[in-house]
């Protein structure tokens, strides 16, 4: 459901992400939101801090993530996901909105610590998006993953 007030929506996003992350257990991390419910900003950007740590499964070696645009197709209006840490960055775009498929995963090899995950859109218009992320060991085993939202506007 779209919401006309970003402040109300931001609270909803925080609650949704919190519940999804904490209810999903240690091996699944994801969340969904509508970016720019009013649809008037080209620059709408979400910034999430993802902390990767050793939860007993081993030290984190990388963060993987993917994004899905759940909105009806609009020419030129896509969603992007970027990961960065230190002097490394990767990105991916869901090139087919509304097809119910995620983009491929991208992997950033940055070791343990805090990664930035940024989700943005390419033009004016509301986009309903889902993102999924996982911190992994060098052997691909899921390890400690926590998030906090830094920006949503």
Buried (B, 14 or more C-beta within 10 A) or exposed (E): EEBEEBEEBBEBBBEBBBEBBEEEEEEBBBBBBBBBBBBEBEEBBBBBBBBBBEBEBBBBBBBBBBBBBBBEEBEEBBBBBBBBBEEEBBBBBBEEBBEEEBBEBBBBEBBBBBBBBBBBBBEBBBBBBBBBBBBBBEEEEBBBBBBEBEEBB
